[in-house]
Amino acid sequence: MADRDISDEIARRMGEQVASDPKLLAECVNVCRIYNLTPEELQFKWEASTFSATPARAHELVFTLDSLQTVKQKITRERTANITRKTNPRNAAPVLTASKRRLPAFMNRGQPSGTDLRTEDVSVKSEYIDSGISPSYDDGTGPSTSSISFEGPRKDEWKERAYRYMYERPGERGDALDDKIDEVAELIRDYYKVTTFGDPSLTNEEIIVVGRIVHDQENSSFTAKLTDANLAIETSRILANGARVPVRLEPGLKIRGCVQGAGGYSLFPGAIVGLKGRNGGGSWFSASEIIVPPPMKVMPSLKREPGAFSMYIGCGPFTPDTDLDYKPWRTLLKVLKNNKPSVVVLIGPFVDSSHPHIAGGEVDETPLVFFRRIFLKPLSEFLSSSPTSLAILIPSIRDLISSHVVFPQCEFGLEVSTHARIKLLPNPSVFSINGIRFSASSVDVLFHLKTQELPKRGEEVESVAPVAPDDSGSDTMGNLCRHILQQRSFYPLFPVPLDVSNEVNLDVTHSKGLNIDENPPDVLILPSKLKQFSKRVQVTQVINPSSLLKGIYATVEVSGENIRTGVLKMENE
């Protein structure tokens, strides 16, 4: 095709925006010639590069020289990747390169200088390699003898959970944060019958805005806690052009939609709420009412399987900082062997990267060999002695045996276990046992929320009646759990508090993996350093099983529709 024909076709396809700019049009022709593209192919690639991943913002399409440069870079990356894939097939066996690197002290201890350790266990933090094999799911083909009906994460979504991290782009982060605001705004719109939302930065008429509670950057330091002086709200780009406006709460504050008896509501960085009020002069928003996200809807229950079952829950760390004897874990093993529960849930960290002895290189084994000896072998022996039981392992980002150290976190890989009755689940995880819905996470979200709350007293309006007698609006721990359910997120805080950021390592772009479906779980497991508890919040039984370090574990007994939970103290050896 001649240059003139290419130019005419590009002008016809791209419209006046390109046709009226001779320099841009000439550059388009040049790109087509260099990369051997038709005008149609160039149009498709340009649209793919400039369209937002969010459907609601898909209209933001701009043909400019800058965006054309982005297209050229993307084409170059794609062609380079194609050449790499042809040279190194994806399903080829992984090449172990760990032996070429200087190993940590605890891996080299006891070895002569210069010893070449050619063992697969050396590769602890390996890159994700697609070998066409998914982690261990019981698809009915394994030799499982358990009578328990287990349903976990979908096998075909494994690659999404095993995403590459440290590749976040600011635009994708912004879209993910905005999407969450828009989702909660729709819940508030439907529940409270709100016709429209306003922009807090523009009008002095009374409006309702929905946004994320944040620090006012001009009036606070990076580490400052949320206070009345630095309180602000940030809207999404769809609702109000992403405006961020300082908030002043009026003296006669009302709280709409809080639980009866609460007498107020606690705000925290990341909380998505509605505010009713008016602009106070352009620089701040005067709020007369806080509108709380609605309670979760109770959907039809999953099909319940006949038969009762019991569950024991143990959470790490499994040994104190002073030694690596794992005495609390060995004590729990005795409890398991004596009672033979139907399900054992173990939540990491298992091989804790922050343990002083491990961090100091005082271990003679690789993390995987260490894990197999301490955990896998005795757990397999228990399952052999209790042929109808199964075990569930949920990782922590502090686990050395995990190659995925971000939140949300992928499940352990096949190198950890291929046992048919040991289920490897992500963090956080959602699963069902005999139709009873469970959700669990190893991140201490309750403690993080507790340290960041800004309690605000106010008059209750349209308060929500508790479902159960023990679900009190004045219960501090219950209200912390209520935040998680109301925000529909395993980690509603944003940003992560600086002093605990190493415990979370949040990947905002993949935060959809933290969403809690509208159908609430029957049992929510949230380990925390706060005092252990088991309580009813809305329709969910929430358990803080604490840690085995405190000699604490939790139990769940299910019989028909009756779910009974408890937190127990282990007897010392």
JOBEL-V199106 format. One record per residue. N is the residue number from 0. RES is the residue in one letter. SS is DSSP state (H for helix, E for strand, C for the rest). Layout:
n:res:ss
N:RES:SS
N:RES:SS
This chain:
n:res:ss
0:M:C
1:A:C
2:D:H
3:R:H
4:D:H
5:I:H
6:S:H
7:D:H
8:E:H
9:I:H
10:A:H
11:R:H
12:R:H
13:M:H
14:G:C
15:E:H
16:Q:H
17:V:H
18:A:H
19:S:C
20:D:C
21:P:H
22:K:H
23:L:H
24:L:H
25:A:H
26:E:H
27:C:H
28:V:H
29:N:H
30:V:H
31:C:H
32:R:H
33:I:H
34:Y:H
35:N:C
36:L:C
37:T:C
38:P:H
39:E:H
40:E:H
41:L:H
42:Q:H
43:F:H
44:K:H
45:W:H
46:E:H
47:A:H
48:S:H
49:T:H
50:F:C
51:S:C
52:A:C
53:T:C
54:P:H
55:A:H
56:R:H
57:A:C
58:H:C
59:E:C
60:L:C
61:V:C
62:F:C
63:T:C
64:L:H
65:D:H
66:S:H
67:L:H
68:Q:H
69:T:H
70:V:H
71:K:H
72:Q:H
73:K:H
74:I:H
75:T:H
76:R:H
77:E:H
78:R:H
79:T:H
80:A:H
81:N:H
82:I:H
83:T:H
84:R:H
85:K:H
86:T:H
87:N:C
88:P:C
89:R:C
90:N:C
91:A:C
92:A:C
93:P:C
94:V:C
95:L:C
96:T:C
97:A:H
98:S:H
99:K:H
100:R:C
101:R:C
102:L:C
103:P:C
104:A:H
105:F:H
106:M:H
107:N:H
108:R:C
109:G:C
110:Q:C
111:P:C
112:S:C
113:G:C
114:T:C
115:D:C
116:L:C
117:R:C
118:T:C
119:E:H
120:D:H
121:V:H
122:S:C
123:V:C
124:K:C
125:S:C
126:E:C
127:Y:C
128:I:C
129:D:C
130:S:C
131:G:C
132:I:C
133:S:C
134:P:C
135:S:C
136:Y:C
137:D:C
138:D:C
139:G:C
140:T:C
141:G:C
142:P:C
143:S:C
144:T:C
145:S:C
146:S:C
147:I:C
148:S:C
149:F:E
150:E:E
151:G:C
152:P:C
153:R:C
154:K:H
155:D:H
156:E:H
157:W:H
158:K:H
159:E:H
160:R:H
161:A:C
162:Y:C
163:R:C
164:Y:C
165:M:C
166:Y:C
167:E:C
168:R:C
169:P:H
170:G:H
171:E:H
172:R:H
173:G:H
174:D:H
175:A:H
176:L:H
177:D:H
178:D:H
179:K:H
180:I:H
181:D:H
182:E:H
183:V:H
184:A:H
185:E:H
186:L:H
187:I:H
188:R:H
189:D:H
190:Y:H
191:Y:H
192:K:C
193:V:C
194:T:C
195:T:C
196:F:C
197:G:C
198:D:C
199:P:C
200:S:C
201:L:C
202:T:C
203:N:C
204:E:C
205:E:C
206:I:E
207:I:E
208:V:E
209:V:E
210:G:E
211:R:E
212:I:E
213:V:E
214:H:E
215:D:C
216:Q:H
217:E:H
218:N:H
219:S:C
220:S:C
221:F:C
222:T:C
223:A:C
224:K:C
225:L:C
226:T:C
227:D:C
228:A:C
229:N:C
230:L:E
231:A:E
232:I:E
233:E:E
234:T:C
235:S:C
236:R:H
237:I:H
238:L:H
239:A:H
240:N:C
241:G:C
242:A:C
243:R:E
244:V:E
245:P:E
246:V:E
247:R:E
248:L:E
249:E:E
250:P:E
251:G:E
252:L:E
253:K:E
254:I:E
255:R:E
256:G:C
257:C:C
258:V:E
259:Q:C
260:G:C
261:A:C
262:G:C
263:G:E
264:Y:E
265:S:E
266:L:E
267:F:C
268:P:C
269:G:C
270:A:C
271:I:E
272:V:E
273:G:E
274:L:E
275:K:E
276:G:E
277:R:E
278:N:E
279:G:C
280:G:C
281:G:C
282:S:C
283:W:E
284:F:E
285:S:E
286:A:E
287:S:E
288:E:E
289:I:E
290:I:E
291:V:C
292:P:C
293:P:C
294:P:C
295:M:C
296:K:C
297:V:C
298:M:C
299:P:C
300:S:C
301:L:C
302:K:C
303:R:C
304:E:C
305:P:C
306:G:C
307:A:C
308:F:E
309:S:E
310:M:E
311:Y:E
312:I:E
313:G:E
314:C:E
315:G:C
316:P:C
317:F:C
318:T:C
319:P:C
320:D:C
321:T:C
322:D:C
323:L:C
324:D:C
325:Y:C
326:K:H
327:P:H
328:W:H
329:R:H
330:T:H
331:L:H
332:L:H
333:K:H
334:V:H
335:L:H
336:K:H
337:N:H
338:N:H
339:K:C
340:P:C
341:S:C
342:V:E
343:V:E
344:V:E
345:L:E
346:I:E
347:G:C
348:P:C
349:F:C
350:V:C
351:D:E
352:S:C
353:S:C
354:H:C
355:P:H
356:H:H
357:I:H
358:A:H
359:G:C
360:G:C
361:E:C
362:V:C
363:D:C
364:E:C
365:T:C
366:P:H
367:L:H
368:V:H
369:F:H
370:F:H
371:R:H
372:R:H
373:I:H
374:F:H
375:L:H
376:K:H
377:P:H
378:L:H
379:S:H
380:E:H
381:F:H
382:L:H
383:S:H
384:S:H
385:S:C
386:P:C
387:T:C
388:S:C
389:L:E
390:A:E
391:I:E
392:L:E
393:I:E
394:P:C
395:S:C
396:I:C
397:R:C
398:D:E
399:L:C
400:I:C
401:S:C
402:S:C
403:H:C
404:V:C
405:V:C
406:F:E
407:P:C
408:Q:E
409:C:C
410:E:C
411:F:C
412:G:C
413:L:C
414:E:C
415:V:C
416:S:C
417:T:C
418:H:C
419:A:C
420:R:C
421:I:E
422:K:E
423:L:E
424:L:E
425:P:C
426:N:E
427:P:C
428:S:E
429:V:E
430:F:E
431:S:E
432:I:E
433:N:C
434:G:C
435:I:E
436:R:E
437:F:E
438:S:E
439:A:E
440:S:E
441:S:C
442:V:C
443:D:C
444:V:H
445:L:H
446:F:H
447:H:H
448:L:H
449:K:H
450:T:H
451:Q:H
452:E:C
453:L:E
454:P:E
455:K:E
456:R:E
457:G:C
458:E:E
459:E:E
460:V:E
461:E:C
462:S:C
463:V:E
464:A:C
465:P:C
466:V:C
467:A:C
468:P:C
469:D:C
470:D:C
471:S:C
472:G:C
473:S:C
474:D:C
475:T:H
476:M:H
477:G:H
478:N:H
479:L:H
480:C:H
481:R:H
482:H:H
483:I:H
484:L:H
485:Q:H
486:Q:H
487:R:C
488:S:E
489:F:C
490:Y:C
491:P:C
492:L:C
493:F:C
494:P:C
495:V:C
496:P:C
497:L:H
498:D:H
499:V:H
500:S:H
501:N:H
502:E:H
503:V:C
504:N:C
505:L:E
506:D:C
507:V:H
508:T:H
509:H:H
510:S:H
511:K:H
512:G:H
513:L:H
514:N:E
515:I:C
516:D:C
517:E:C
518:N:C
519:P:C
520:P:C
521:D:C
522:V:E
523:L:E
524:I:E
525:L:E
526:P:C
527:S:C
528:K:C
529:L:C
530:K:C
531:Q:C
532:F:E
533:S:E
534:K:E
535:R:E
536:V:E
537:Q:C
538:V:C
539:T:E
540:Q:E
541:V:E
542:I:E
543:N:E
544:P:C
545:S:C
546:S:C
547:L:H
548:L:H
549:K:H
550:G:C
551:I:E
552:Y:E
553:A:E
554:T:E
555:V:E
556:E:E
557:V:E
558:S:E
559:G:C
560:E:C
561:N:E
562:I:E
563:R:E
564:T:E
565:G:E
566:V:E
567:L:E
568:K:E
569:M:C
570:E:C
571:N:C
572:E:C
